[in-house]
């Protein structure tokens, strides 16, 4: 291999095996994918050491991809349970897994993911710094943070979220602009706290060039974290969020100059009418780099149902240019998600992504919907299960409330419009009673 990163290969005119795999999935030519990777508009997160990876491309002109956040905490420490969630998430169609563990020895789980999980693997190294060194935040040095990035890269992680855009200036902004929710990004708050306690500049910003060298060596994609993403509707599109986005655009350009792939992270909580404009601003400021959004959540009053509020926002965001949706579960704001929460979050996000792909005219996105329509018209239940996002649930609902006749459901019975039309068009007698 005479290239370090997918972007470098693309700029050298080389079509990598990963580009070939992505092209096949996306109904594109390998050359089209190579050109998009070269421009930074598509990323293929593929650490050299993640050898079991099933490659996927992330970009607004490709199918919208889904990320699933997992990982243990001090209150929920079962790594075996997290691995069950990982494999269930992959089975349900998630393209990426982020290990956000904040307790215990994280390295074995991270290495197990790289050895066994075919999905893209992401981490937030700042979480791991305190755990790895077993020291409080203020006792950590800038070098400590950078060394953890290197450790994650060597373990096979495909992308890292780094909150590079928050600086000493942000401290004054947060204090003067009086946000309702201040900073809700966990990584962003840790960096803010470290800067406040030490008086030093953000190490991820100050030593960005050193980070680029690590990422270039291992082909780790940088996901530029939005420390100032809005955590409530009132903070949406405020000066803190937008100024950080301007800085992330500058950092994107610097990464591309070193052939390092970049994604840019976005909101957060945001009213429905602001989402499309935010996507366009990001595309302009960050020159088309793939946008990775959390939701956005379009209302603040739905704890227990935030997978729905996020799916509504996610569909609009992806339709308007977002490339990567971070799933949100019913446990958002409340607890570590269990296996059922993970399932509900993935299904909601996949619905949002698929709806957006149809709206954007992604090649062949609607094919499965057309097959579902044909199966429904023919009352071909097995074909319907084959098309369904969650066939087990669909089948279980029908089986639990079985109709008298197979060519109907227990809602309509012989009043079924499809049944009546099939018979009428075939010249048959339509019996209702």
Residue pairs with C-beta under 8 A, 6 or more apart in sequence:
2 12
3 9
3 12
3 14
3 16
4 216
4 217
4 219
4 259
5 215
5 216
5 219
5 259
5 260
5 261
6 16
6 18
6 19
6 37
6 43
6 44
6 46
6 219
6 261
7 37
7 38
7 40
7 256
7 259
7 260
7 261
8 216
8 259
9 15
9 16
9 19
9 34
9 37
10 16
10 19
10 34
10 35
10 37
10 38
11 38
11 259
13 34
14 34
15 30
15 31
15 33
15 34
16 44
17 55
18 44
18 46
18 55
19 30
19 33
19 34
19 37
19 44
20 30
21 54
21 55
22 28
22 33
22 42
22 44
22 55
22 56
22 57
22 62
23 29
23 30
23 32
23 33
25 56
25 57
25 63
26 33
26 57
26 62
26 63
26 363
27 363
27 364
28 62
28 363
33 42
33 57
36 42
36 57
36 59
36 61
37 43
37 44
37 57
37 261
39 288
40 252
40 256
40 261
40 262
40 287
40 288
40 289
41 59
41 60
41 61
41 288
41 289
41 290
42 57
42 58
42 59
42 61
42 62
42 290
43 57
43 58
43 59
43 159
43 221
43 261
43 262
43 263
43 289
43 290
44 55
44 56
44 57
44 58
44 261
45 56
45 58
45 96
45 120
45 122
45 158
45 159
45 220
45 221
45 261
46 53
46 55
46 158
46 219
47 53
47 114
47 121
47 153
47 156
47 157
47 158
47 218
47 219
47 220
48 218
48 219
49 114
49 154
49 155
49 156
49 218
50 114
50 121
50 156
50 157
50 158
52 114
52 115
52 116
52 117
52 118
53 118
53 119
53 120
53 158
54 118
54 119
56 65
56 95
56 96
56 120
58 65
58 95
58 263
58 290
58 292
58 323
58 324
59 290
59 323
60 283
60 288
60 290
60 291
60 321
60 322
60 323
60 360
61 362
62 323
62 362
63 353
63 357
63 362
63 365
64 318
64 322
64 323
64 324
64 325
64 352
64 353
64 354
64 356
64 357
64 362
65 95
65 96
65 323
65 324
65 325
65 353
66 93
66 94
66 95
66 96
66 324
66 325
66 327
66 346
66 349
66 350
66 353
67 94
67 95
67 96
67 97
67 98
67 120
67 122
67 292
67 324
67 325
67 326
67 327
68 85
68 86
68 89
68 94
68 96
68 97
68 98
68 327
68 342
68 345
68 346
69 98
69 100
69 326
69 327
70 82
70 85
70 86
70 89
70 97
70 98
70 99
70 100
70 342
71 82
71 98
71 99
71 100
71 101
71 102
71 106
71 109
72 78
72 79
72 82
72 101
72 102
72 103
72 104
72 109
72 336
73 101
73 102
73 103
73 336
74 102
74 103
75 336
76 336
77 103
77 104
79 104
79 108
79 109
81 339
82 101
82 109
83 109
83 112
84 339
85 337
85 339
85 342
86 97
86 113
86 117
86 119
87 117
88 339
88 342
88 343
89 97
89 119
89 342
89 346
90 97
90 117
90 118
90 119
92 343
92 346
92 347
92 350
92 390
93 346
93 350
93 389
94 119
94 327
94 346
95 119
95 120
96 119
96 120
96 121
96 122
96 158
96 159
96 324
97 113
97 117
97 119
97 120
97 121
97 122
98 121
98 122
98 123
98 124
98 161
98 326
99 106
99 109
99 110
99 113
99 121
99 122
99 123
100 123
100 124
100 127
100 186
101 109
101 110
101 127
101 128
101 131
102 127
102 131
103 131
104 131
105 131
106 128
106 131
106 132
107 132
107 151
107 155
110 121
110 123
110 152
110 155
110 156
110 157
111 155
111 156
113 121
113 156
114 121
114 155
114 156
114 157
115 156
120 158
120 159
121 156
121 157
121 158
121 159
122 157
122 158
122 159
122 160
122 161
122 223
123 152
123 157
123 160
123 161
124 160
124 161
124 162
124 186
124 187
124 225
125 145
125 148
125 149
125 151
125 152
125 160
125 162
126 145
126 148
126 162
126 163
126 187
126 190
126 191
126 204
127 186
127 187
127 190
128 148
128 151
128 152
129 140
129 144
129 145
129 148
130 136
130 137
130 140
130 190
132 148
132 151
133 139
133 140
133 144
137 190
137 193
137 194
137 197
138 194
138 197
138 198
140 194
142 200
142 203
142 206
142 207
143 203
145 203
145 204
146 203
146 207
146 210
146 211
146 214
149 160
149 162
149 211
149 214
149 215
150 214
152 160
152 220
153 160
153 214
153 215
153 217
153 218
153 220
154 218
157 220
158 220
158 221
159 220
159 221
159 222
159 223
159 263
160 215
160 220
160 221
160 222
160 223
161 187
161 223
161 224
161 225
161 265
162 204
162 211
162 222
162 223
162 224
162 225
163 185
163 187
163 188
163 191
163 202
163 204
163 225
163 226
163 227
164 202
164 204
164 205
164 208
164 211
164 222
164 224
164 225
164 247
164 248
164 251
165 205
165 224
165 225
165 226
165 227
165 228
165 244
165 245
165 247
165 248
165 251
166 188
166 191
166 192
166 195
166 202
166 205
166 227
166 228
166 244
167 201
167 202
167 205
167 247
168 195
168 201
168 202
170 192
170 227
170 228
170 240
170 244
171 192
171 195
171 196
173 239
173 240
173 243
174 182
174 183
174 192
174 228
174 240
177 238
177 239
177 240
179 234
179 235
179 238
179 240
180 231
180 232
180 234
180 235
181 230
181 231
181 232
181 234
181 235
181 269
182 231
183 189
183 192
183 227
183 228
183 231
184 229
184 230
184 231
184 268
185 225
185 226
185 227
185 228
185 229
187 225
187 227
188 225
188 226
188 227
188 228
188 229
189 227
191 202
191 204
191 227
192 227
194 200
195 201
195 202
200 206
204 211
205 251
208 251
208 254
209 254
211 222
212 222
212 254
212 255
212 258
212 260
213 258
214 220
215 221
215 222
215 255
215 260
216 258
216 259
216 260
219 261
221 260
221 261
221 262
221 263
222 255
222 260
222 261
222 262
222 263
223 262
223 263
223 264
223 265
223 292
224 248
224 251
224 252
224 262
224 263
224 264
224 265
225 265
226 241
226 244
226 245
226 248
226 264
226 265
226 266
226 267
226 268
227 244
228 240
228 241
228 243
228 244
229 241
229 265
229 266
229 267
229 268
229 294
230 236
230 237
230 238
230 241
230 267
230 268
230 269
230 270
231 268
231 269
232 269
232 300
233 269
233 270
233 271
233 299
233 300
235 241
235 269
236 267
236 268
236 269
236 270
236 271
236 274
237 270
237 274
237 277
237 278
241 267
241 268
242 281
245 264
245 266
245 281
245 282
245 285
245 286
246 285
248 264
248 285
248 286
249 264
249 285
249 286
249 287
251 262
252 262
252 264
252 286
252 287
252 289
253 287
255 261
255 262
256 262
262 286
262 289
263 289
263 290
263 291
263 292
263 323
263 324
264 282
264 286
264 289
264 290
264 291
264 292
265 291
265 292
265 293
265 294
266 278
266 279
266 282
266 291
266 292
266 293
266 294
266 296
266 317
266 322
267 275
267 278
267 293
267 294
267 295
267 296
268 293
268 294
268 295
268 296
268 297
269 295
269 296
269 297
269 298
269 300
270 278
270 295
270 296
270 297
270 298
270 313
271 298
272 298
272 312
272 313
272 316
275 296
275 298
275 313
275 316
275 317
275 320
276 316
276 320
278 317
279 291
279 317
279 320
279 321
279 322
280 320
280 321
282 291
282 321
283 291
283 321
290 323
290 324
291 317
291 321
291 322
291 323
291 324
292 322
292 323
292 324
292 325
292 326
293 313
293 314
293 317
293 322
293 324
293 325
293 326
294 310
294 326
294 328
295 306
295 309
295 310
295 313
295 314
295 317
295 326
295 328
296 310
296 313
296 314
296 317
297 306
297 309
297 310
297 313
297 328
297 332
298 309
298 312
298 313
299 309
302 308
302 309
303 332
303 333
303 334
304 330
304 334
305 330
306 328
306 329
306 330
306 332
306 333
307 327
307 328
307 329
307 330
307 332
307 344
307 345
307 348
307 349
308 348
309 328
310 327
310 328
310 332
310 348
310 349
310 352
311 328
311 348
311 349
311 351
311 352
312 352
314 322
314 325
314 349
314 352
314 353
314 356
315 351
315 352
315 353
315 355
315 356
316 356
317 325
317 356
318 325
318 352
318 353
318 356
318 357
318 360
319 355
319 356
319 359
319 360
322 356
325 349
325 352
325 353
326 349
327 345
327 346
327 348
327 349
328 345
328 348
328 349
329 337
329 341
329 342
329 344
329 345
330 337
330 341
330 344
330 345
331 337
331 338
331 341
337 345
343 390
347 389
347 390
350 389
351 389
354 365
354 389
357 365
358 365
358 366
358 369
368 387
369 387
371 383
371 387
372 384
372 387
372 388
374 380
374 383
375 381
375 383
375 384
375 386
375 387
376 384
376 418
377 418
377 422
379 406
379 407
379 408
379 418
379 419
381 398
381 406
384 394
385 391
385 394
385 395
388 394
398 409
401 409
401 410
402 410
403 409
403 410
403 413
404 413
405 413
405 414
407 416
407 419
407 422
408 414
408 416
408 419
409 416
412 419
414 431
414 432
414 433
415 432
420 430
423 429
423 430
424 430
